[in-house]
Amino acid sequence: MKLLETRGLEVRYGGIRAVKGIDLEVAQGELVCLIGANGAGKSSTLRAIAGLAPAASGSIRFGGRDLSGVAAFQRARAGLVMVPEGRGVFSRLSVEENLAMGAYARSDPGVASDRARVFALFPRLAERRGQIAGTLSGGEQQMLAIGRALMSRPTLLALDEPSMGLAPMAARRILEVIREINRAGVTILLVEQNAQGALALAHRAYVMDSGAITLSGEARALLADKRVREAYLGETAA
């Protein structure tokens, strides 16, 4: 079943067409990645889907609902939750307070059990639950940003460059956790510059260049595609 679908999605910044009428879909339970170079339009696509950037034209449907005119906070409450590039934790709040902010719109009795699941997924956060978020390492802040998003019980989790700027070990751990979250039943749309890491864990993928989707298909097939390997994995033609 299609959970997320865009048709002819276009994003403009003044006279610049950052996203040029793309079609994209994510089925329930999938982990789909969107890869491409800097400036390809990946983050703009994600921001438009989350309601943080206006769509100049085209449509976005989530769970069969047209999201035209639906504010970002309403999309989040409907289950479309985004972890932004740069993490965006509340730097002056503690780890536990950040997680509480993720559950701000909830009034059900499952908040405590969800917090326990986040701490099980990220033991470092459990160890630092009282620590001010701004004093955490980059990897720990990324864990916190993902944990905060999980506290809202997302149906679809959109992640924008979660491994950016992290040490290799921390980046690998973040990608492993993303796989675990998907296997637990959360649908994921992942934007990543680490093409190899993203393609290795995704079911399907889209390749974006200059605002347009140039390739799409099964992630394993794209990982083996000569064009992808030359353009994004640093390999040269024989």
C-alpha positions as CSV (number, residue, x, y, z in Angstrom):
1,M,0.0,0.0,0.0
2,K,1.3,3.5,-0.9
3,L,1.8,5.5,2.3
4,L,3.5,8.5,0.7
5,E,3.2,9.7,-2.9
6,T,4.3,12.8,-4.7
7,R,3.3,13.6,-8.3
8,G,4.9,16.5,-10.2
9,L,6.4,18.0,-7.0
10,E,8.1,21.3,-7.7
11,V,9.9,23.5,-5.1
12,R,11.1,27.0,-6.0
13,Y,13.2,29.5,-4.1
14,G,12.5,32.8,-6.0
15,G,13.4,32.1,-9.6
16,I,15.4,28.9,-8.7
17,R,13.7,25.5,-9.4
18,A,15.2,23.4,-6.6
19,V,12.9,20.5,-7.3
20,K,11.7,20.0,-10.9
21,G,8.4,18.1,-10.9
22,I,9.4,14.8,-9.4
23,D,7.3,11.6,-8.8
24,L,8.2,9.6,-5.7
25,E,6.4,7.0,-3.6
26,V,7.0,5.0,-0.4
27,A,5.0,1.9,0.5
28,Q,4.0,1.0,4.0
29,G,6.9,-0.7,5.7
30,E,9.5,0.3,3.2
31,L,12.9,1.9,3.8
32,V,13.4,4.1,0.7
33,C,16.5,6.3,0.3
34,L,17.1,9.4,-1.8
35,I,20.7,10.0,-2.8
36,G,22.6,12.6,-4.8
37,A,25.2,15.2,-4.7
38,N,25.1,18.5,-2.7
39,G,22.5,20.8,-4.2
40,A,20.6,18.0,-6.0
41,G,17.3,19.0,-4.3
42,K,17.1,16.1,-1.8
43,S,16.6,18.2,1.3
44,S,14.2,20.5,-0.5
45,T,12.1,17.5,-1.4
46,L,12.0,16.3,2.2
47,R,11.2,19.8,3.5
48,A,8.3,20.0,1.1
49,I,7.0,16.6,2.1
50,A,7.2,17.6,5.8
51,G,5.5,21.0,5.1
52,L,8.5,23.1,6.0
53,A,8.9,24.4,2.4
54,P,6.0,25.3,0.1
55,A,5.3,23.1,-3.0
56,A,5.2,25.4,-6.0
57,S,3.2,22.8,-7.9
58,G,2.3,19.1,-7.9
59,S,0.8,17.0,-5.1
60,I,1.8,15.2,-1.9
61,R,-0.4,12.5,-0.5
62,F,0.1,10.7,2.8
63,G,-2.0,7.8,3.8
64,G,-4.3,8.7,0.9
65,R,-4.8,12.2,2.2
66,D,-3.9,15.2,0.0
67,L,-1.6,17.4,2.1
68,S,-2.2,20.6,0.2
69,G,-2.7,23.4,2.8
70,V,-1.9,21.1,5.7
71,A,0.6,22.7,8.1
72,A,3.8,21.0,9.2
73,F,2.6,20.5,12.8
74,Q,-0.6,18.8,11.4
75,R,1.5,16.5,9.2
76,A,3.6,15.6,12.2
77,R,0.5,14.8,14.3
78,A,-0.8,12.7,11.4
79,G,2.4,10.6,11.7
80,L,4.7,12.2,9.1
81,V,7.6,13.1,11.2
82,M,11.0,14.6,10.1
83,V,14.4,14.6,11.7
84,P,16.1,17.7,10.2
85,E,19.6,18.0,8.8
86,G,21.8,19.3,11.6
87,R,19.8,17.5,14.3
88,G,18.1,20.5,15.8
89,V,18.0,19.3,19.4
90,F,16.9,21.8,22.1
91,S,20.4,22.5,23.3
92,R,19.5,24.0,26.7
93,L,17.2,21.2,27.6
94,S,18.2,17.8,29.0
95,V,18.0,14.5,27.2
96,E,14.8,13.6,29.0
97,E,13.3,17.0,28.3
98,N,14.0,16.7,24.6
99,L,12.3,13.3,24.5
100,A,9.3,14.8,26.4
101,M,9.1,17.5,23.7
102,G,8.8,14.7,21.1
103,A,5.7,13.4,22.9
104,Y,4.3,16.9,23.4
105,A,1.1,16.3,21.4
106,R,0.4,12.9,23.1
107,S,-1.8,12.3,26.1
108,D,-1.9,8.4,25.9
109,P,-0.4,6.2,28.7
110,G,2.3,4.8,26.4
111,V,4.7,7.7,26.7
112,A,6.8,6.1,29.5
113,S,7.1,2.8,27.6
114,D,8.1,4.6,24.4
115,R,10.8,6.5,26.3
116,A,12.1,3.1,27.7
117,R,12.2,1.8,24.1
118,V,14.3,4.8,23.0
119,F,16.7,4.3,25.9
120,A,17.0,0.6,24.9
121,L,17.7,1.6,21.4
122,F,20.2,4.2,22.5
123,P,21.8,3.1,25.8
124,R,24.1,6.2,25.7
125,L,21.0,8.4,26.0
126,A,19.9,6.4,29.0
127,E,23.3,7.0,30.7
128,R,23.0,10.7,29.9
129,R,19.3,11.3,30.5
130,G,19.9,14.3,32.8
131,Q,22.6,15.8,30.7
132,I,22.1,19.1,28.8
133,A,21.7,18.2,25.1
134,G,24.1,20.9,23.9
135,T,26.9,19.2,25.7
136,L,26.5,15.9,23.9
137,S,28.7,14.7,21.1
138,G,27.5,15.0,17.5
139,G,26.6,11.3,17.4
140,E,24.7,11.5,20.7
141,Q,22.8,14.5,19.5
142,Q,21.8,12.6,16.4
143,M,20.6,9.7,18.5
144,L,18.6,12.2,20.6
145,A,17.0,13.8,17.5
146,I,15.9,10.4,16.2
147,G,14.7,9.3,19.7
148,R,12.7,12.6,20.0
149,A,11.1,11.8,16.7
150,L,10.2,8.3,17.7
151,M,8.5,9.6,20.8
152,S,5.7,11.0,18.5
153,R,5.1,7.4,17.2
154,P,5.6,8.2,13.6
155,T,4.0,6.2,10.8
156,L,6.6,7.6,8.4
157,L,10.0,8.8,9.6
158,A,11.8,11.2,7.2
159,L,15.5,11.6,8.0
160,D,17.7,14.3,6.4
161,E,21.4,13.4,6.3
162,P,21.5,11.6,9.7
163,S,25.2,10.6,9.3
164,M,26.5,14.0,8.1
165,G,29.4,15.2,10.1
166,L,29.7,12.2,12.3
167,A,32.8,10.0,13.0
168,P,32.7,6.8,10.9
169,M,31.8,4.6,13.9
170,A,29.0,6.9,15.0
171,A,27.7,7.1,11.4
172,R,27.7,3.3,11.0
173,R,25.8,3.0,14.3
174,I,23.2,5.5,13.2
175,L,22.5,3.7,9.9
176,E,22.3,0.4,11.8
177,V,19.7,1.9,14.2
178,I,17.7,3.2,11.2
179,R,17.5,-0.4,9.9
180,E,16.3,-1.6,13.3
181,I,13.6,1.1,13.4
182,N,12.4,0.1,10.0
183,R,12.4,-3.6,11.0
184,A,10.3,-2.7,14.0
185,G,7.6,-1.4,11.6
186,V,8.3,2.2,10.9
187,T,8.3,3.3,7.3
188,I,11.4,5.4,6.5
189,L,12.3,7.9,3.8
190,L,16.1,8.6,4.1
191,V,18.1,11.4,2.5
192,E,21.8,10.5,2.6
193,Q,25.0,11.6,1.0
194,N,26.6,8.3,2.1
195,A,25.3,6.5,-0.9
196,Q,26.9,3.2,-0.2
197,G,25.6,3.1,3.4
198,A,22.1,4.1,2.4
199,L,21.8,1.7,-0.6
200,A,23.1,-1.1,1.6
201,L,20.1,-0.9,4.0
202,A,17.3,0.4,1.8
203,H,14.7,-1.6,-0.1
204,R,14.4,0.9,-3.0
205,A,16.1,4.1,-3.9
206,Y,15.9,7.3,-6.0
207,V,18.9,9.1,-7.5
208,M,18.5,12.9,-7.7
209,D,20.5,15.3,-9.8
210,S,19.9,19.0,-10.4
211,G,16.3,18.8,-9.0
212,A,15.2,15.8,-11.0
213,I,15.1,12.1,-10.4
214,T,17.5,10.5,-12.9
215,L,17.4,6.8,-11.7
216,S,15.2,4.7,-9.4
217,G,14.8,1.1,-8.6
218,E,15.7,-1.7,-6.1
219,A,18.5,-0.5,-3.9
220,R,20.7,-3.5,-4.5
221,A,20.4,-3.0,-8.3
222,L,21.4,0.6,-8.0
223,L,24.3,-0.3,-5.7
224,A,25.7,-2.4,-8.5
225,D,24.8,0.1,-11.3
226,K,28.0,1.4,-13.0
227,R,26.6,4.9,-13.3
228,V,25.8,5.1,-9.6
229,R,29.2,3.6,-8.6
230,E,31.1,6.1,-10.8
231,A,29.1,9.1,-9.8
232,Y,28.6,8.5,-6.1
233,L,30.9,5.8,-4.9
234,G,34.1,7.2,-6.3
235,E,34.8,4.4,-8.8
236,T,36.2,5.0,-12.2
237,A,35.4,3.3,-15.5
238,A,37.8,0.4,-16.3
